[in-house]
Amino acid sequence: MDTKTIYALSTTFGRSGIAVIRISGSRAFAFFDAMTDLPAQKVTPRRMYYTKIYDNVSHETLDECLVVAFRGPNSFTGEDTVEINCHGSKAVIRSIINSLSTLTNFRTAEPGEYSKRAFYNGKMDLTAADGLADLIDAETSMQQKTALRQMGGTLLTLYDSWREQLVSLLAYVEAYIDFPDEDIPQDTVFKIENSVFKIAEEISRHINDNKIEERLRDGFNVVISGPVNAGKSSLINAIVNRNVAIVSDIAGTTRDVIDAYVDINGFPVIFSDTAGLRETEDSIELLGINLAREKIAAADFNIFIFDASTTSPEIFDSRLTAEKNSLLVANKADKISEAQKAELINKGCVLISAKNNENVSQITDALYKYFSELFADSSSHLITRHRYKEALNECLDNLKRFNLQKEIELAAEDIRLAARAIGKITGRVEVEEILDKIFSSFCIGK
């Protein structure tokens, strides 16, 4: 890793009251001697100082700032760090950044380099780094809670526990490799194979229980579909409370998929308004209809809407509407009789008037309930990255191949590869750790 001292603007570049410029590296405190009246040796870490900042070359005043310093390893990166709280004008930011560039062994930080240095210095693992990235990008309260929980080490604790168990088992197996003439006692064989089986079961359950996965970060896909003039566009406009789709009495107005992002009580949801489903010879409209069918098949949740004044829910495929992740919506309920309403409710329909924005909240309430159940079922250990699932499946494949009936070197390799796969998630892949386990657990070489 490059050992130069790095600097970068940590807040958005533009006009603001305050901007924060962060410096990190072995020469971070050299900033004080070069650009302030504060001698570096007299700066007390974690104490805020009010000072003028001068240009390193011309010595002209650039700004009056608040500055705080941190001594490594007690900082975010684990290195000596200085944070400059200056005024947020573009001119001030540019002038300070330009002056920092003239300091010896200083350079501009690369994207994500502060977090990367924190990882290399043992301040965080890769799951915490991913959690930090998710927290920065969080737009809903659920995204915020999940990111904070991951930064707090929920996944690290779980994955490290599996990895440590595998490393311990590997130490046992590796020890017997050194004694090829001795058979492994049968009770030891049973304990090792049973332990591997239990770990594999836990990992498999963890993978299968995660239904939310990356959706909590990227958004749940909810598709609104139905025949032409059912009120799909009116519904999506009512849900997002603005006009995102064209509403018209002319059949086939919507010919493409229109997406709208909504926060439903903390859950990020992407609603898709699709082309009306019908038979048509219009090639352009047909493309939209085919795209709508693809969206329906791939959706996390489907809203099937129909005009209650002219049609019935039987127009939809009963196999689709019977699924838990779908909702039948009878639109234009203001145009039907009470008897018709009762009949539709008995069929499991939600009655609304999208045009008048009546009962639309029942749809968002149903979505919130469905997503909350998924969230509860997935417990606190959410798989928030696809690479986690890939690594866990790789680990599982190696554990399933393991048995002590094969050559012991091959059995050890199965466990080693399984432990390494989990290490890919957290960033902890260390051979020395296995040797430590061996020499601390056995009297080898005596």
Contacts in CASP RR format, 6 or more apart in sequence:
PFRMAT RR
TARGET T0000
AUTHOR 0000-0000-0000
METHOD contacts of the structure
MODEL  1
MDTKTIYALSTTFGRSGIAVIRISGSRAFAFFDAMTDLPAQKVTPRRMYY
TKIYDNVSHETLDECLVVAFRGPNSFTGEDTVEINCHGSKAVIRSIINSL
STLTNFRTAEPGEYSKRAFYNGKMDLTAADGLADLIDAETSMQQKTALRQ
MGGTLLTLYDSWREQLVSLLAYVEAYIDFPDEDIPQDTVFKIENSVFKIA
EEISRHINDNKIEERLRDGFNVVISGPVNAGKSSLINAIVNRNVAIVSDI
AGTTRDVIDAYVDINGFPVIFSDTAGLRETEDSIELLGINLAREKIAAAD
FNIFIFDASTTSPEIFDSRLTAEKNSLLVANKADKISEAQKAELINKGCV
LISAKNNENVSQITDALYKYFSELFADSSSHLITRHRYKEALNECLDNLK
RFNLQKEIELAAEDIRLAARAIGKITGRVEVEEILDKIFSSFCIGK
1 116 0 8 1.000
1 117 0 8 1.000
1 120 0 8 1.000
2 107 0 8 1.000
3 25 0 8 1.000
3 26 0 8 1.000
4 25 0 8 1.000
4 105 0 8 1.000
4 106 0 8 1.000
4 107 0 8 1.000
5 23 0 8 1.000
5 24 0 8 1.000
5 25 0 8 1.000
5 26 0 8 1.000
5 27 0 8 1.000
5 28 0 8 1.000
5 30 0 8 1.000
5 103 0 8 1.000
5 105 0 8 1.000
5 106 0 8 1.000
5 107 0 8 1.000
6 23 0 8 1.000
6 24 0 8 1.000
6 25 0 8 1.000
6 106 0 8 1.000
6 107 0 8 1.000
6 108 0 8 1.000
6 109 0 8 1.000
6 110 0 8 1.000
6 113 0 8 1.000
6 114 0 8 1.000
6 117 0 8 1.000
7 21 0 8 1.000
7 22 0 8 1.000
7 23 0 8 1.000
7 24 0 8 1.000
7 97 0 8 1.000
7 100 0 8 1.000
7 106 0 8 1.000
7 107 0 8 1.000
7 108 0 8 1.000
7 109 0 8 1.000
8 21 0 8 1.000
8 22 0 8 1.000
8 108 0 8 1.000
8 109 0 8 1.000
8 113 0 8 1.000
8 114 0 8 1.000
9 19 0 8 1.000
9 20 0 8 1.000
9 21 0 8 1.000
9 93 0 8 1.000
9 97 0 8 1.000
10 20 0 8 1.000
10 21 0 8 1.000
10 22 0 8 1.000
10 83 0 8 1.000
11 18 0 8 1.000
11 19 0 8 1.000
11 20 0 8 1.000
11 88 0 8 1.000
13 19 0 8 1.000
13 90 0 8 1.000
13 93 0 8 1.000
14 88 0 8 1.000
14 89 0 8 1.000
14 90 0 8 1.000
14 93 0 8 1.000
15 88 0 8 1.000
15 89 0 8 1.000
15 90 0 8 1.000
16 88 0 8 1.000
17 87 0 8 1.000
17 88 0 8 1.000
18 85 0 8 1.000
18 86 0 8 1.000
18 87 0 8 1.000
18 88 0 8 1.000
19 85 0 8 1.000
19 86 0 8 1.000
19 87 0 8 1.000
19 88 0 8 1.000
19 92 0 8 1.000
19 93 0 8 1.000
20 83 0 8 1.000
20 84 0 8 1.000
20 85 0 8 1.000
20 86 0 8 1.000
21 83 0 8 1.000
21 84 0 8 1.000
21 86 0 8 1.000
21 93 0 8 1.000
21 96 0 8 1.000
21 97 0 8 1.000
21 100 0 8 1.000
22 81 0 8 1.000
22 82 0 8 1.000
22 83 0 8 1.000
22 84 0 8 1.000
22 109 0 8 1.000
22 114 0 8 1.000
23 31 0 8 1.000
23 81 0 8 1.000
23 82 0 8 1.000
23 83 0 8 1.000
23 84 0 8 1.000
23 100 0 8 1.000
23 106 0 8 1.000
24 75 0 8 1.000
24 76 0 8 1.000
24 77 0 8 1.000
24 79 0 8 1.000
24 80 0 8 1.000
24 81 0 8 1.000
24 82 0 8 1.000
24 109 0 8 1.000
24 114 0 8 1.000
24 117 0 8 1.000
25 77 0 8 1.000
25 79 0 8 1.000
25 80 0 8 1.000
25 81 0 8 1.000
25 117 0 8 1.000
26 79 0 8 1.000
26 80 0 8 1.000
27 80 0 8 1.000
27 103 0 8 1.000
27 104 0 8 1.000
27 105 0 8 1.000
27 106 0 8 1.000
28 69 0 8 1.000
28 79 0 8 1.000
28 80 0 8 1.000
28 81 0 8 1.000
28 82 0 8 1.000
29 40 0 8 1.000
29 43 0 8 1.000
29 69 0 8 1.000
29 80 0 8 1.000
29 82 0 8 1.000
30 40 0 8 1.000
30 103 0 8 1.000
30 104 0 8 1.000
31 40 0 8 1.000
31 82 0 8 1.000
31 100 0 8 1.000
31 103 0 8 1.000
32 38 0 8 1.000
32 39 0 8 1.000
32 40 0 8 1.000
32 43 0 8 1.000
32 67 0 8 1.000
32 69 0 8 1.000
32 82 0 8 1.000
33 39 0 8 1.000
33 40 0 8 1.000
34 56 0 8 1.000
34 103 0 8 1.000
35 53 0 8 1.000
35 54 0 8 1.000
35 55 0 8 1.000
35 56 0 8 1.000
35 62 0 8 1.000
35 99 0 8 1.000
35 100 0 8 1.000
35 103 0 8 1.000
36 51 0 8 1.000
36 52 0 8 1.000
36 53 0 8 1.000
36 54 0 8 1.000
36 67 0 8 1.000
37 51 0 8 1.000
37 52 0 8 1.000
38 49 0 8 1.000
38 51 0 8 1.000
38 67 0 8 1.000
43 49 0 8 1.000
43 69 0 8 1.000
44 69 0 8 1.000
45 69 0 8 1.000
45 70 0 8 1.000
45 71 0 8 1.000
45 74 0 8 1.000
46 68 0 8 1.000
46 69 0 8 1.000
46 70 0 8 1.000
47 68 0 8 1.000
47 69 0 8 1.000
48 66 0 8 1.000
48 67 0 8 1.000
48 68 0 8 1.000
49 66 0 8 1.000
49 67 0 8 1.000
49 68 0 8 1.000
50 64 0 8 1.000
50 65 0 8 1.000
50 66 0 8 1.000
51 64 0 8 1.000
51 65 0 8 1.000
51 67 0 8 1.000
52 61 0 8 1.000
52 63 0 8 1.000
52 64 0 8 1.000
52 65 0 8 1.000
53 61 0 8 1.000
53 62 0 8 1.000
53 63 0 8 1.000
53 64 0 8 1.000
53 65 0 8 1.000
53 67 0 8 1.000
53 84 0 8 1.000
53 86 0 8 1.000
53 96 0 8 1.000
53 99 0 8 1.000
54 60 0 8 1.000
54 61 0 8 1.000
54 62 0 8 1.000
54 99 0 8 1.000
55 62 0 8 1.000
55 95 0 8 1.000
55 99 0 8 1.000
56 99 0 8 1.000
56 100 0 8 1.000
56 102 0 8 1.000
56 103 0 8 1.000
57 99 0 8 1.000
57 102 0 8 1.000
62 92 0 8 1.000
62 95 0 8 1.000
62 96 0 8 1.000
62 99 0 8 1.000
63 86 0 8 1.000
63 87 0 8 1.000
63 92 0 8 1.000
63 95 0 8 1.000
63 96 0 8 1.000
65 84 0 8 1.000
65 85 0 8 1.000
65 86 0 8 1.000
65 87 0 8 1.000
66 85 0 8 1.000
67 82 0 8 1.000
67 83 0 8 1.000
67 84 0 8 1.000
67 85 0 8 1.000
68 82 0 8 1.000
68 83 0 8 1.000
68 85 0 8 1.000
69 80 0 8 1.000
69 81 0 8 1.000
69 82 0 8 1.000
69 83 0 8 1.000
70 76 0 8 1.000
70 80 0 8 1.000
70 81 0 8 1.000
70 82 0 8 1.000
70 83 0 8 1.000
71 80 0 8 1.000
72 78 0 8 1.000
72 79 0 8 1.000
72 80 0 8 1.000
72 81 0 8 1.000
73 79 0 8 1.000
73 121 0 8 1.000
73 123 0 8 1.000
75 81 0 8 1.000
76 114 0 8 1.000
76 118 0 8 1.000
76 123 0 8 1.000
77 114 0 8 1.000
77 117 0 8 1.000
77 118 0 8 1.000
77 121 0 8 1.000
77 123 0 8 1.000
78 117 0 8 1.000
78 118 0 8 1.000
78 121 0 8 1.000
78 122 0 8 1.000
78 123 0 8 1.000
79 117 0 8 1.000
79 121 0 8 1.000
84 96 0 8 1.000
86 92 0 8 1.000
86 93 0 8 1.000
86 96 0 8 1.000
97 108 0 8 1.000
100 106 0 8 1.000
101 107 0 8 1.000
101 108 0 8 1.000
115 124 0 8 1.000
115 129 0 8 1.000
115 132 0 8 1.000
115 133 0 8 1.000
116 129 0 8 1.000
118 124 0 8 1.000
118 129 0 8 1.000
119 125 0 8 1.000
119 126 0 8 1.000
119 129 0 8 1.000
119 427 0 8 1.000
124 132 0 8 1.000
124 151 0 8 1.000
125 153 0 8 1.000
125 156 0 8 1.000
125 426 0 8 1.000
125 427 0 8 1.000
125 428 0 8 1.000
126 425 0 8 1.000
126 426 0 8 1.000
126 427 0 8 1.000
127 150 0 8 1.000
127 153 0 8 1.000
127 155 0 8 1.000
127 156 0 8 1.000
127 159 0 8 1.000
127 388 0 8 1.000
127 425 0 8 1.000
127 426 0 8 1.000
128 150 0 8 1.000
128 151 0 8 1.000
128 152 0 8 1.000
128 153 0 8 1.000
128 156 0 8 1.000
130 150 0 8 1.000
130 384 0 8 1.000
130 385 0 8 1.000
131 147 0 8 1.000
131 150 0 8 1.000
131 151 0 8 1.000
131 384 0 8 1.000
132 147 0 8 1.000
132 151 0 8 1.000
134 143 0 8 1.000
134 146 0 8 1.000
134 147 0 8 1.000
134 150 0 8 1.000
134 217 0 8 1.000
134 384 0 8 1.000
135 144 0 8 1.000
135 147 0 8 1.000
135 148 0 8 1.000
135 151 0 8 1.000
137 143 0 8 1.000
137 217 0 8 1.000
138 144 0 8 1.000
138 147 0 8 1.000
139 263 0 8 1.000
139 268 0 8 1.000
140 263 0 8 1.000
140 266 0 8 1.000
140 267 0 8 1.000
140 268 0 8 1.000
141 265 0 8 1.000
141 266 0 8 1.000
142 216 0 8 1.000
142 266 0 8 1.000
142 267 0 8 1.000
142 268 0 8 1.000
142 375 0 8 1.000
143 216 0 8 1.000
143 217 0 8 1.000
143 266 0 8 1.000
143 268 0 8 1.000
146 216 0 8 1.000
146 217 0 8 1.000
146 382 0 8 1.000
146 384 0 8 1.000
149 380 0 8 1.000
150 382 0 8 1.000
150 384 0 8 1.000
154 380 0 8 1.000
154 381 0 8 1.000
155 381 0 8 1.000
155 384 0 8 1.000
155 388 0 8 1.000
155 425 0 8 1.000
156 426 0 8 1.000
158 206 0 8 1.000
158 381 0 8 1.000
159 422 0 8 1.000
159 423 0 8 1.000
159 425 0 8 1.000
159 426 0 8 1.000
160 426 0 8 1.000
160 428 0 8 1.000
162 199 0 8 1.000
162 202 0 8 1.000
162 203 0 8 1.000
162 395 0 8 1.000
162 422 0 8 1.000
163 419 0 8 1.000
163 422 0 8 1.000
163 423 0 8 1.000
163 426 0 8 1.000
163 428 0 8 1.000
165 195 0 8 1.000
165 199 0 8 1.000
166 199 0 8 1.000
166 415 0 8 1.000
166 418 0 8 1.000
166 419 0 8 1.000
166 422 0 8 1.000
167 419 0 8 1.000
167 433 0 8 1.000
167 434 0 8 1.000
167 437 0 8 1.000
168 437 0 8 1.000
168 441 0 8 1.000
169 192 0 8 1.000
169 195 0 8 1.000
169 196 0 8 1.000
169 415 0 8 1.000
170 412 0 8 1.000
170 415 0 8 1.000
170 416 0 8 1.000
170 419 0 8 1.000
170 434 0 8 1.000
170 437 0 8 1.000
171 434 0 8 1.000
171 437 0 8 1.000
171 438 0 8 1.000
171 441 0 8 1.000
171 442 0 8 1.000
172 188 0 8 1.000
172 192 0 8 1.000
172 441 0 8 1.000
173 192 0 8 1.000
173 404 0 8 1.000
173 408 0 8 1.000
173 411 0 8 1.000
173 412 0 8 1.000
173 415 0 8 1.000
174 412 0 8 1.000
174 434 0 8 1.000
174 438 0 8 1.000
175 438 0 8 1.000
175 441 0 8 1.000
175 442 0 8 1.000
175 444 0 8 1.000
176 182 0 8 1.000
176 184 0 8 1.000
176 408 0 8 1.000
177 408 0 8 1.000
177 409 0 8 1.000
177 412 0 8 1.000
178 444 0 8 1.000
180 408 0 8 1.000
184 404 0 8 1.000
184 408 0 8 1.000
189 404 0 8 1.000
192 404 0 8 1.000
193 402 0 8 1.000
193 403 0 8 1.000
193 404 0 8 1.000
196 399 0 8 1.000
196 402 0 8 1.000
196 415 0 8 1.000
199 399 0 8 1.000
200 396 0 8 1.000
200 399 0 8 1.000
200 400 0 8 1.000
203 392 0 8 1.000
203 395 0 8 1.000
203 396 0 8 1.000
203 399 0 8 1.000
204 396 0 8 1.000
206 381 0 8 1.000
206 383 0 8 1.000
206 392 0 8 1.000
207 383 0 8 1.000
207 389 0 8 1.000
207 392 0 8 1.000
207 393 0 8 1.000
207 396 0 8 1.000
209 377 0 8 1.000
209 378 0 8 1.000
209 379 0 8 1.000
210 378 0 8 1.000
210 381 0 8 1.000
210 382 0 8 1.000
210 383 0 8 1.000
210 389 0 8 1.000
211 374 0 8 1.000
211 377 0 8 1.000
211 378 0 8 1.000
212 371 0 8 1.000
212 374 0 8 1.000
212 375 0 8 1.000
212 378 0 8 1.000
212 382 0 8 1.000
213 382 0 8 1.000
213 383 0 8 1.000
213 384 0 8 1.000
213 386 0 8 1.000
213 389 0 8 1.000
214 383 0 8 1.000
214 384 0 8 1.000
214 385 0 8 1.000
214 386 0 8 1.000
215 221 0 8 1.000
215 300 0 8 1.000
216 267 0 8 1.000
216 268 0 8 1.000
216 375 0 8 1.000
216 382 0 8 1.000
216 384 0 8 1.000
217 268 0 8 1.000
217 384 0 8 1.000
218 268 0 8 1.000
219 261 0 8 1.000
219 267 0 8 1.000
219 268 0 8 1.000
219 269 0 8 1.000
219 270 0 8 1.000
220 267 0 8 1.000
220 268 0 8 1.000
220 269 0 8 1.000
220 270 0 8 1.000
220 300 0 8 1.000
220 301 0 8 1.000
220 367 0 8 1.000
220 371 0 8 1.000
221 270 0 8 1.000
221 272 0 8 1.000
221 295 0 8 1.000
221 298 0 8 1.000
221 299 0 8 1.000
221 300 0 8 1.000
221 301 0 8 1.000
222 269 0 8 1.000
222 270 0 8 1.000
222 271 0 8 1.000
222 272 0 8 1.000
222 299 0 8 1.000
222 300 0 8 1.000
222 301 0 8 1.000
222 302 0 8 1.000
222 303 0 8 1.000
222 367 0 8 1.000
223 271 0 8 1.000
223 272 0 8 1.000
223 274 0 8 1.000
223 292 0 8 1.000
223 295 0 8 1.000
223 296 0 8 1.000
223 299 0 8 1.000
223 301 0 8 1.000
223 302 0 8 1.000
223 303 0 8 1.000
224 232 0 8 1.000
224 235 0 8 1.000
224 236 0 8 1.000
224 271 0 8 1.000
224 272 0 8 1.000
224 273 0 8 1.000
224 274 0 8 1.000
224 303 0 8 1.000
224 305 0 8 1.000
225 232 0 8 1.000
225 274 0 8 1.000
225 276 0 8 1.000
225 277 0 8 1.000
225 292 0 8 1.000
225 295 0 8 1.000
225 296 0 8 1.000
225 302 0 8 1.000
225 303 0 8 1.000
225 304 0 8 1.000
225 305 0 8 1.000
226 232 0 8 1.000
226 274 0 8 1.000
226 276 0 8 1.000
226 277 0 8 1.000
226 304 0 8 1.000
226 305 0 8 1.000
226 306 0 8 1.000
226 315 0 8 1.000
226 316 0 8 1.000
227 276 0 8 1.000
227 277 0 8 1.000
227 278 0 8 1.000
227 306 0 8 1.000
227 307 0 8 1.000
227 311 0 8 1.000
227 315 0 8 1.000
228 251 0 8 1.000
228 252 0 8 1.000
228 276 0 8 1.000
228 277 0 8 1.000
228 278 0 8 1.000
229 249 0 8 1.000
229 251 0 8 1.000
229 307 0 8 1.000
230 276 0 8 1.000
230 305 0 8 1.000
230 306 0 8 1.000
230 307 0 8 1.000
230 311 0 8 1.000
230 331 0 8 1.000
231 247 0 8 1.000
231 305 0 8 1.000
231 307 0 8 1.000
231 331 0 8 1.000
231 332 0 8 1.000
231 354 0 8 1.000
231 355 0 8 1.000
232 245 0 8 1.000
232 254 0 8 1.000
232 273 0 8 1.000
232 274 0 8 1.000
232 276 0 8 1.000
232 305 0 8 1.000
233 245 0 8 1.000
233 246 0 8 1.000
233 247 0 8 1.000
233 248 0 8 1.000
233 253 0 8 1.000
233 254 0 8 1.000
233 258 0 8 1.000
233 273 0 8 1.000
234 247 0 8 1.000
234 331 0 8 1.000
234 354 0 8 1.000
234 355 0 8 1.000
235 273 0 8 1.000
235 303 0 8 1.000
235 305 0 8 1.000
235 329 0 8 1.000
235 331 0 8 1.000
235 352 0 8 1.000
235 354 0 8 1.000
235 360 0 8 1.000
235 363 0 8 1.000
236 244 0 8 1.000
236 245 0 8 1.000
236 258 0 8 1.000
236 260 0 8 1.000
236 271 0 8 1.000
236 273 0 8 1.000
237 243 0 8 1.000
237 244 0 8 1.000
237 245 0 8 1.000
237 247 0 8 1.000
237 354 0 8 1.000
238 354 0 8 1.000
238 357 0 8 1.000
238 360 0 8 1.000
239 260 0 8 1.000
239 262 0 8 1.000
239 271 0 8 1.000
239 360 0 8 1.000
239 363 0 8 1.000
239 364 0 8 1.000
240 260 0 8 1.000
240 262 0 8 1.000
240 271 0 8 1.000
244 258 0 8 1.000
244 260 0 8 1.000
244 273 0 8 1.000
245 254 0 8 1.000
245 258 0 8 1.000
245 260 0 8 1.000
245 273 0 8 1.000
246 253 0 8 1.000
246 254 0 8 1.000
247 253 0 8 1.000
251 278 0 8 1.000
252 275 0 8 1.000
252 276 0 8 1.000
252 278 0 8 1.000
252 280 0 8 1.000
252 285 0 8 1.000
254 273 0 8 1.000
254 274 0 8 1.000
254 275 0 8 1.000
254 276 0 8 1.000
255 275 0 8 1.000
255 284 0 8 1.000
255 285 0 8 1.000
255 287 0 8 1.000
255 288 0 8 1.000
256 275 0 8 1.000
256 288 0 8 1.000
256 291 0 8 1.000
257 272 0 8 1.000
257 273 0 8 1.000
257 274 0 8 1.000
257 275 0 8 1.000
257 288 0 8 1.000
257 291 0 8 1.000
257 292 0 8 1.000
257 295 0 8 1.000
258 272 0 8 1.000
258 273 0 8 1.000
259 270 0 8 1.000
259 271 0 8 1.000
259 272 0 8 1.000
259 273 0 8 1.000
260 270 0 8 1.000
260 271 0 8 1.000
260 273 0 8 1.000
261 268 0 8 1.000
261 269 0 8 1.000
261 270 0 8 1.000
261 271 0 8 1.000
262 268 0 8 1.000
262 269 0 8 1.000
262 270 0 8 1.000
262 271 0 8 1.000
263 269 0 8 1.000
264 364 0 8 1.000
264 367 0 8 1.000
264 368 0 8 1.000
264 371 0 8 1.000
265 368 0 8 1.000
267 367 0 8 1.000
267 368 0 8 1.000
267 371 0 8 1.000
267 372 0 8 1.000
267 375 0 8 1.000
269 367 0 8 1.000
269 371 0 8 1.000
272 295 0 8 1.000
272 299 0 8 1.000
274 288 0 8 1.000
274 291 0 8 1.000
274 292 0 8 1.000
274 295 0 8 1.000
274 296 0 8 1.000
275 285 0 8 1.000
275 288 0 8 1.000
275 289 0 8 1.000
275 291 0 8 1.000
275 292 0 8 1.000
276 289 0 8 1.000
276 292 0 8 1.000
277 289 0 8 1.000
277 292 0 8 1.000
277 293 0 8 1.000
278 289 0 8 1.000
280 286 0 8 1.000
280 289 0 8 1.000
296 302 0 8 1.000
296 320 0 8 1.000
299 325 0 8 1.000
300 325 0 8 1.000
301 325 0 8 1.000
301 326 0 8 1.000
301 327 0 8 1.000
301 367 0 8 1.000
301 370 0 8 1.000
302 320 0 8 1.000
302 323 0 8 1.000
302 325 0 8 1.000
302 326 0 8 1.000
302 327 0 8 1.000
303 326 0 8 1.000
303 327 0 8 1.000
303 329 0 8 1.000
303 363 0 8 1.000
304 313 0 8 1.000
304 316 0 8 1.000
304 320 0 8 1.000
304 321 0 8 1.000
304 326 0 8 1.000
304 327 0 8 1.000
304 328 0 8 1.000
304 329 0 8 1.000
305 329 0 8 1.000
305 330 0 8 1.000
305 331 0 8 1.000
306 312 0 8 1.000
306 313 0 8 1.000
306 315 0 8 1.000
306 316 0 8 1.000
306 328 0 8 1.000
306 329 0 8 1.000
306 330 0 8 1.000
306 331 0 8 1.000
307 331 0 8 1.000
307 332 0 8 1.000
308 330 0 8 1.000
308 331 0 8 1.000
308 332 0 8 1.000
308 333 0 8 1.000
308 335 0 8 1.000
308 336 0 8 1.000
308 340 0 8 1.000
308 344 0 8 1.000
308 349 0 8 1.000
308 351 0 8 1.000
309 332 0 8 1.000
309 335 0 8 1.000
309 336 0 8 1.000
313 321 0 8 1.000
313 328 0 8 1.000
313 330 0 8 1.000
313 344 0 8 1.000
313 347 0 8 1.000
313 349 0 8 1.000
316 328 0 8 1.000
320 326 0 8 1.000
321 328 0 8 1.000
324 370 0 8 1.000
325 370 0 8 1.000
327 350 0 8 1.000
327 363 0 8 1.000
327 366 0 8 1.000
327 367 0 8 1.000
328 347 0 8 1.000
328 348 0 8 1.000
328 349 0 8 1.000
328 350 0 8 1.000
329 349 0 8 1.000
329 350 0 8 1.000
329 352 0 8 1.000
329 363 0 8 1.000
330 344 0 8 1.000
330 349 0 8 1.000
330 350 0 8 1.000
330 351 0 8 1.000
330 352 0 8 1.000
331 352 0 8 1.000
331 353 0 8 1.000
331 354 0 8 1.000
332 353 0 8 1.000
332 354 0 8 1.000
332 355 0 8 1.000
333 341 0 8 1.000
333 344 0 8 1.000
333 351 0 8 1.000
333 352 0 8 1.000
333 353 0 8 1.000
333 358 0 8 1.000
333 359 0 8 1.000
334 353 0 8 1.000
334 356 0 8 1.000
334 358 0 8 1.000
336 344 0 8 1.000
341 351 0 8 1.000
344 351 0 8 1.000
345 351 0 8 1.000
350 359 0 8 1.000
350 362 0 8 1.000
350 363 0 8 1.000
350 366 0 8 1.000
351 359 0 8 1.000
352 358 0 8 1.000
352 359 0 8 1.000
352 360 0 8 1.000
352 362 0 8 1.000
352 363 0 8 1.000
353 359 0 8 1.000
354 360 0 8 1.000
383 389 0 8 1.000
383 392 0 8 1.000
387 424 0 8 1.000
387 425 0 8 1.000
388 425 0 8 1.000
391 421 0 8 1.000
391 422 0 8 1.000
391 423 0 8 1.000
391 424 0 8 1.000
391 425 0 8 1.000
392 421 0 8 1.000
392 422 0 8 1.000
392 425 0 8 1.000
394 417 0 8 1.000
394 418 0 8 1.000
394 421 0 8 1.000
394 424 0 8 1.000
395 418 0 8 1.000
395 419 0 8 1.000
395 421 0 8 1.000
395 422 0 8 1.000
396 418 0 8 1.000
398 414 0 8 1.000
398 415 0 8 1.000
398 417 0 8 1.000
398 418 0 8 1.000
398 421 0 8 1.000
399 414 0 8 1.000
399 415 0 8 1.000
399 418 0 8 1.000
401 414 0 8 1.000
402 411 0 8 1.000
402 414 0 8 1.000
402 415 0 8 1.000
402 418 0 8 1.000
403 411 0 8 1.000
404 411 0 8 1.000
416 434 0 8 1.000
420 429 0 8 1.000
423 429 0 8 1.000
438 444 0 8 1.000
END
